[in-house]
Amino acid sequence: MKFKLFIPITIYVLILSYLIYCLVNYTALTPDIKRGFYKASDSIIRKSYPAVLANLAYILTSYASTDIYSDTHEIEKFNQAVILPPNKPDNDLIVFIMGESSLVSRYSAYGYHQQTTPFMTNIFSQNGGCIIPNSHSAAALTRDSIPMTLSFNVPESNDNLFDNKSIIEMAKFNHYKTYWLASAGQRIQGTFNTKYGFIARKSDVITFSEDLLDISLSQLLEDTLQKDNSPKKFIFVHLRGSHQPYKGYDEVDKLALPDAEAYDLTIHHTDRTIKALYDVINKHSNNYTIIYTSDHGEIVNVGHGIGDNIDQFLIPFMFISTNQRYNCQFIESFRGPNGYLSGLMNKYILSNLLGYEIDLAILNKEKNNDRVFMPNSSVMPFLEVLNKH
């Protein structure tokens, strides 16, 4: 009897070992697992494989795992690119709005035939605004892209995430109060949110909307600005956007675009959300800078984080500031020689807005090395991925 029990258990262990080997060596979770954070692999196995194997995975990974993202202590060291001390900042309010799964070619602001973004077209075409062409994300998954926007994380390594101050911590250092406002669909829980959750938890205020529809975020922002009179504020707003399933829209969007497919309706809802957020910002401040972009693009009706399809990297980037120093030429100065603005530049753009100068030698080296973190954990030159298509 003992022998008969031993055989299936042995088979389960061997299968589990093989699966973990594949995860360690061939997936986007490789850096986490090599640092001792095995719960990431457990989450995938539990969702994908039978109960006994999944539960065995949970027991083993829980025993062995070190939760590398649970530390909330302030990081003391600045990245080597940051020149200290910072200048006195001249932006009272900086709002960075991060979209989700947003493919630039579905925006009427960029030439799409459906009128998906009339409000954004108007807002970012005003004086002080710009609709930036040829932008791409640094990765095809949220968990990888956001850390490369809000920290000095790079595609080759997560070391800077743990060793250097994030943008959130840099803002606090230069006397900004920091806020993380997010849709209910972007709550920081579970495996795939932990890497950027490590950054988010450094914020002074973290608040989530109760509604899955992004339009409700304008009320969250209204409440925040109404109650808090801190002179300097850095606010990160995280939308649910156009993530699958494509349900992030309502009757207003359907009435506006009666013949549009579901994905386009989610883009239209994002457009309305940006308008509502902009109106709140305009109401409460006359010294602000707003950036809207997306964590990554989307292979419409397929998803993202899959293979090397270029659509999962192609994103919008829009900017408006009441401060004449920060104009379209300011943003264009971060464009690489290949003609693209990389998501890897977001951290440097935000650093400047927060009052920090950046070492030009390091910045130029990064601009000249435009690469993306692929879904299989490899790093590829962006133009190589682009030219495949």
C-alpha positions as CSV (number, residue, x, y, z in Angstrom):
1,M,0.0,0.0,0.0
2,K,2.8,2.4,0.9
3,F,4.5,1.5,-2.4
4,K,1.4,2.3,-4.4
5,L,1.0,5.7,-2.7
6,F,4.7,6.5,-3.3
7,I,4.4,6.1,-7.1
8,P,1.7,8.8,-7.7
9,I,3.3,11.3,-5.2
10,T,6.7,10.8,-6.9
11,I,5.1,11.5,-10.3
12,Y,3.5,14.7,-9.0
13,V,6.8,15.9,-7.5
14,L,8.6,15.2,-10.8
15,I,6.0,17.0,-12.8
16,L,6.0,19.9,-10.4
17,S,9.8,20.1,-10.6
18,Y,9.7,20.2,-14.4
19,L,7.1,23.0,-14.3
20,I,9.1,25.1,-11.9
21,Y,12.2,24.5,-14.0
22,C,10.4,25.9,-17.0
23,L,9.1,28.9,-15.0
24,V,12.6,29.7,-13.7
25,N,14.3,29.6,-17.1
26,Y,11.7,30.5,-19.7
27,T,9.1,33.0,-18.3
28,A,8.7,36.6,-17.2
29,L,8.7,35.3,-13.6
30,T,12.3,34.3,-13.8
31,P,13.8,37.3,-11.9
32,D,11.3,36.8,-9.0
33,I,12.0,33.1,-8.7
34,K,15.7,33.5,-8.8
35,R,15.4,36.0,-5.9
36,G,13.5,33.5,-3.8
37,F,10.0,34.7,-4.5
38,Y,8.4,31.3,-5.5
39,K,4.8,32.3,-4.9
40,A,4.6,33.7,-8.4
41,S,5.1,30.3,-9.9
42,D,2.6,28.8,-7.4
43,S,-0.1,31.2,-8.5
44,I,0.2,30.1,-12.2
45,I,0.4,26.4,-11.3
46,R,-2.7,26.6,-9.1
47,K,-4.7,28.2,-11.8
48,S,-3.6,25.8,-14.6
49,Y,-3.2,22.3,-13.1
50,P,-5.1,19.7,-11.1
51,A,-5.9,20.2,-7.5
52,V,-3.4,17.8,-6.0
53,L,-0.5,19.2,-8.0
54,A,-1.6,22.8,-7.3
55,N,-1.9,22.2,-3.6
56,L,1.4,20.5,-3.4
57,A,2.9,23.5,-5.3
58,Y,1.3,25.8,-2.7
59,I,2.8,24.0,0.2
60,L,6.3,23.8,-1.2
61,T,6.4,27.4,-2.4
62,S,4.9,28.8,0.7
63,Y,7.6,27.0,2.7
64,A,10.5,28.1,0.6
65,S,9.4,31.6,-0.5
66,T,10.8,34.9,0.6
67,D,8.4,37.8,0.1
68,I,10.8,40.2,-1.5
69,Y,8.1,42.8,-2.1
70,S,6.8,43.2,1.4
71,D,9.5,45.6,2.7
72,T,8.1,49.1,3.1
73,H,11.2,50.8,4.5
74,E,12.5,53.8,2.7
75,I,15.4,53.2,0.4
76,E,18.2,55.7,1.1
77,K,20.3,55.5,-2.1
78,F,19.5,57.5,-5.3
79,N,20.2,56.1,-8.7
80,Q,23.6,57.2,-10.1
81,A,21.8,59.1,-12.9
82,V,20.2,61.5,-10.4
83,I,22.2,64.7,-9.6
84,L,21.8,66.0,-6.0
85,P,20.7,68.1,-4.4
86,P,17.4,68.6,-6.2
87,N,16.2,72.0,-7.3
88,K,13.2,73.7,-5.7
89,P,10.4,72.2,-7.8
90,D,8.2,74.5,-9.9
91,N,5.3,72.1,-10.5
92,D,2.7,72.3,-7.7
93,L,0.7,69.3,-9.0
94,I,2.0,66.5,-11.1
95,V,-0.5,63.9,-12.3
96,F,0.7,60.8,-14.1
97,I,-2.2,58.8,-15.5
98,M,-1.4,55.2,-16.5
99,G,-3.7,53.6,-19.0
100,E,-4.0,49.8,-19.4
101,S,-3.7,47.7,-22.5
102,S,-4.1,50.7,-24.8
103,L,-3.2,50.3,-28.4
104,V,-2.3,53.7,-30.0
105,S,-3.7,52.8,-33.4
106,R,-7.2,52.6,-31.9
107,Y,-7.1,56.3,-30.9
108,S,-8.8,58.9,-33.2
109,A,-6.2,61.3,-31.8
110,Y,-3.7,59.3,-33.8
111,G,-5.8,58.8,-36.9
112,Y,-8.2,56.0,-36.2
113,H,-11.4,56.2,-38.2
114,Q,-13.8,55.7,-35.2
115,Q,-14.0,58.9,-33.0
116,T,-12.7,57.1,-29.9
117,T,-10.8,60.0,-28.3
118,P,-12.5,63.4,-29.1
119,F,-11.8,64.8,-25.6
120,M,-8.2,63.8,-25.5
121,T,-7.7,65.3,-28.9
122,N,-9.1,68.6,-27.7
123,I,-7.3,68.7,-24.3
124,F,-3.8,67.8,-25.5
125,S,-4.0,70.0,-28.6
126,Q,-4.4,73.1,-26.5
127,N,-1.5,75.5,-25.7
128,G,1.0,73.7,-23.5
129,G,-0.2,70.3,-24.7
130,C,1.1,67.7,-27.1
131,I,0.0,64.4,-28.6
132,I,3.3,62.6,-29.0
133,P,3.7,60.1,-31.9
134,N,5.8,57.0,-32.0
135,S,5.9,55.9,-28.4
136,H,6.3,52.4,-27.0
137,S,6.2,50.7,-23.7
138,A,9.2,49.1,-22.0
139,A,7.4,45.7,-21.5
140,A,4.2,43.9,-22.5
141,L,3.0,43.2,-19.0
142,T,1.9,45.7,-16.3
143,R,4.0,44.0,-13.6
144,D,7.1,44.7,-15.6
145,S,6.2,48.0,-17.3
146,I,5.1,50.1,-14.3
147,P,8.4,49.4,-12.3
148,M,10.3,50.7,-15.3
149,T,8.3,53.9,-15.2
150,L,8.2,54.6,-11.5
151,S,11.7,53.2,-10.5
152,F,15.1,52.9,-12.1
153,N,14.4,49.3,-12.9
154,V,15.8,48.2,-16.3
155,P,14.9,45.2,-18.6
156,E,18.2,43.4,-17.7
157,S,17.8,43.4,-13.9
158,N,15.4,44.2,-11.0
159,D,18.3,45.3,-8.8
160,N,17.6,49.0,-9.0
161,L,14.1,48.4,-7.8
162,F,15.5,47.3,-4.4
163,D,18.7,49.4,-4.4
164,N,17.6,52.9,-5.5
165,K,14.8,55.3,-4.5
166,S,11.7,55.1,-6.7
167,I,10.0,58.1,-8.2
168,I,7.6,58.0,-5.4
169,E,10.4,58.2,-2.8
170,M,12.2,60.9,-4.8
171,A,9.0,63.0,-4.9
172,K,8.6,62.7,-1.1
173,F,12.3,63.6,-0.6
174,N,11.7,66.9,-2.5
175,H,8.6,67.8,-0.4
176,Y,5.8,66.3,-2.5
177,K,2.9,64.5,-0.9
178,T,2.4,61.3,-2.9
179,Y,-0.8,59.6,-3.8
180,W,-1.7,56.3,-5.6
181,L,-5.3,56.4,-6.9
182,A,-6.5,53.3,-8.8
183,S,-9.5,51.7,-10.2
184,A,-11.1,48.9,-8.2
185,G,-9.8,46.5,-11.0
186,Q,-6.2,47.4,-10.2
187,R,-6.1,46.6,-6.5
188,I,-2.6,45.7,-5.3
189,Q,-3.0,42.1,-4.4
190,G,-1.9,38.8,-5.7
191,T,1.2,37.8,-7.6
192,F,1.1,39.9,-10.7
193,N,0.8,43.1,-8.8
194,T,3.5,42.7,-6.2
195,K,6.4,44.2,-8.1
196,Y,4.7,47.6,-8.6
197,G,2.9,47.1,-5.3
198,F,6.3,47.3,-3.7
199,I,6.6,50.9,-5.2
200,A,2.9,51.8,-4.5
201,R,3.2,51.0,-0.8
202,K,5.8,53.8,-0.5
203,S,3.0,56.4,-1.3
204,D,1.6,58.6,1.5
205,V,-1.9,57.8,0.4
206,I,-3.2,54.7,-1.4
207,T,-6.9,54.7,-2.4
208,F,-9.0,52.6,-4.7
209,S,-12.3,53.4,-6.3
210,E,-15.3,51.2,-5.5
211,D,-16.5,51.0,-9.1
212,L,-14.8,49.0,-11.8
213,L,-15.6,51.7,-14.3
214,D,-12.7,54.2,-14.6
215,I,-15.0,57.2,-14.8
216,S,-15.5,57.0,-11.0
217,L,-11.8,57.9,-10.5
218,S,-12.6,61.6,-11.1
219,Q,-14.6,61.6,-7.9
220,L,-11.7,60.0,-6.1
221,L,-9.4,62.7,-7.4
222,E,-12.0,65.4,-6.5
223,D,-12.2,64.1,-2.9
224,T,-8.4,64.0,-2.7
225,L,-7.8,67.5,-3.9
226,Q,-10.7,68.9,-1.9
227,K,-9.6,67.5,1.4
228,D,-5.8,67.9,1.1
229,N,-4.1,71.3,1.0
230,S,-0.5,70.1,0.7
231,P,1.3,72.6,-1.5
232,K,3.1,70.0,-3.6
233,K,1.4,66.8,-4.8
234,F,2.5,63.9,-7.0
235,I,-0.5,61.7,-8.0
236,F,-0.3,58.4,-9.9
237,V,-3.6,57.4,-11.3
238,H,-3.9,53.8,-12.5
239,L,-6.8,53.0,-14.9
240,R,-8.4,49.6,-15.6
241,G,-8.6,50.9,-19.2
242,S,-8.9,48.3,-21.9
243,H,-7.8,45.1,-20.2
244,Q,-9.6,41.9,-21.1
245,P,-12.4,41.2,-20.9
246,Y,-13.3,44.3,-22.7
247,K,-16.1,45.4,-20.4
248,G,-14.8,48.8,-19.2
249,Y,-17.5,50.9,-20.8
250,D,-21.1,51.9,-20.3
251,E,-24.2,53.0,-22.1
252,V,-22.8,56.5,-22.8
253,D,-20.0,55.0,-24.7
254,K,-22.3,52.7,-26.7
255,L,-24.6,55.6,-27.6
256,A,-21.6,57.6,-28.8
257,L,-20.2,54.8,-30.9
258,P,-23.1,52.5,-31.7
259,D,-21.2,50.5,-34.4
260,A,-18.0,50.2,-32.5
261,E,-16.5,46.9,-31.2
262,A,-16.1,46.4,-27.5
263,Y,-12.4,47.3,-27.4
264,D,-13.0,50.6,-29.1
265,L,-15.7,51.3,-26.5
266,T,-13.2,50.9,-23.7
267,I,-10.9,53.4,-25.4
268,H,-13.8,55.9,-25.6
269,H,-14.5,55.3,-21.9
270,T,-10.8,56.1,-21.2
271,D,-11.3,59.3,-23.2
272,R,-14.2,60.3,-21.0
273,T,-12.2,59.4,-17.9
274,I,-9.3,61.6,-18.9
275,K,-11.7,64.5,-19.6
276,A,-13.3,64.1,-16.2
277,L,-9.9,63.9,-14.4
278,Y,-8.7,67.0,-16.4
279,D,-11.7,69.0,-15.4
280,V,-11.0,68.2,-11.7
281,I,-7.4,69.2,-12.0
282,N,-8.2,72.4,-13.8
283,K,-10.7,73.2,-11.1
284,H,-8.3,72.8,-8.2
285,S,-5.0,74.0,-9.7
286,N,-3.5,76.6,-12.1
287,N,0.1,75.1,-11.8
288,Y,0.0,71.5,-13.0
289,T,1.5,69.0,-15.4
290,I,-0.4,66.0,-16.7
291,I,1.0,62.9,-18.5
292,Y,-1.3,60.2,-20.0
293,T,0.2,57.0,-21.4
294,S,-0.3,53.3,-21.1
295,D,1.6,50.5,-19.4
296,H,1.6,48.5,-22.7
297,G,-0.5,48.1,-25.8
298,E,-2.8,45.2,-26.8
299,I,-3.1,42.6,-29.5
300,V,-6.9,43.3,-29.8
301,N,-9.1,40.3,-29.1
302,V,-6.0,38.3,-28.1
303,G,-4.4,40.0,-25.2
304,H,-0.8,40.9,-24.3
305,G,2.3,39.3,-22.9
306,I,2.3,36.9,-25.8
307,G,5.1,36.3,-28.3
308,D,6.6,39.2,-30.1
309,N,3.6,40.9,-31.7
310,I,4.4,44.6,-31.9
311,D,0.9,45.8,-31.0
312,Q,1.5,45.0,-27.4
313,F,4.2,47.6,-27.2
314,L,2.7,50.5,-29.2
315,I,1.0,53.1,-26.9
316,P,-0.2,56.7,-26.7
317,F,1.7,59.4,-24.9
318,M,0.1,62.8,-24.2
319,F,1.3,65.7,-22.2
320,I,0.1,69.1,-21.0
321,S,1.6,71.6,-18.6
322,T,0.8,75.1,-17.4
323,N,4.5,75.6,-16.9
324,Q,6.1,77.0,-20.1
325,R,9.4,75.4,-19.2
326,Y,7.8,71.9,-19.7
327,N,6.6,72.0,-23.3
328,C,6.5,69.6,-26.2
329,Q,10.2,70.2,-26.9
330,F,10.9,69.1,-23.3
331,I,9.3,65.7,-24.0
332,E,10.9,65.4,-27.5
333,S,14.3,65.8,-25.9
334,F,13.9,62.3,-24.5
335,R,13.2,60.7,-27.9
336,G,15.8,58.2,-29.1
337,P,17.8,58.4,-32.3
338,N,15.6,55.6,-33.7
339,G,12.7,58.0,-33.7
340,Y,10.8,56.5,-30.8
341,L,10.0,57.6,-27.3
342,S,10.5,54.7,-24.9
343,G,8.7,54.0,-21.7
344,L,12.1,53.7,-20.2
345,M,12.3,57.5,-20.4
346,N,9.3,58.0,-18.1
347,K,11.5,57.9,-15.0
348,Y,13.8,60.6,-16.3
349,I,10.9,62.8,-17.5
350,L,9.3,62.5,-14.0
351,S,12.6,63.1,-12.3
352,N,13.0,66.5,-14.1
353,L,9.4,67.5,-13.3
354,L,10.1,66.7,-9.7
355,G,13.1,69.1,-9.6
356,Y,15.9,66.6,-10.3
357,E,18.6,67.0,-12.9
358,I,19.8,63.9,-14.7
359,D,23.4,63.1,-15.7
360,L,23.3,63.6,-19.5
361,A,25.9,60.9,-20.2
362,I,23.8,58.3,-18.5
363,L,20.6,59.6,-20.1
364,N,22.1,59.6,-23.6
365,K,23.4,56.1,-23.1
366,E,19.8,55.0,-22.3
367,K,18.3,56.8,-25.2
368,N,20.8,55.1,-27.5
369,N,20.0,51.7,-26.2
370,D,16.2,51.3,-26.9
371,R,15.2,47.9,-25.9
372,V,12.1,46.1,-24.5
373,F,11.5,43.3,-21.9
374,M,9.8,40.5,-23.8
375,P,7.1,38.2,-22.4
376,N,9.7,35.3,-22.3
377,S,12.1,37.4,-20.1
378,S,14.5,38.1,-22.9
379,V,15.6,41.6,-23.8
380,M,15.4,42.7,-27.4
381,P,16.2,45.9,-29.3
382,F,12.9,47.6,-30.0
383,L,13.6,48.1,-33.7
384,E,14.2,44.4,-34.0
385,V,10.8,43.7,-32.7
386,L,9.2,46.4,-34.8
387,N,10.9,45.3,-38.0
388,K,9.6,41.8,-37.6
389,H,6.2,43.2,-38.4
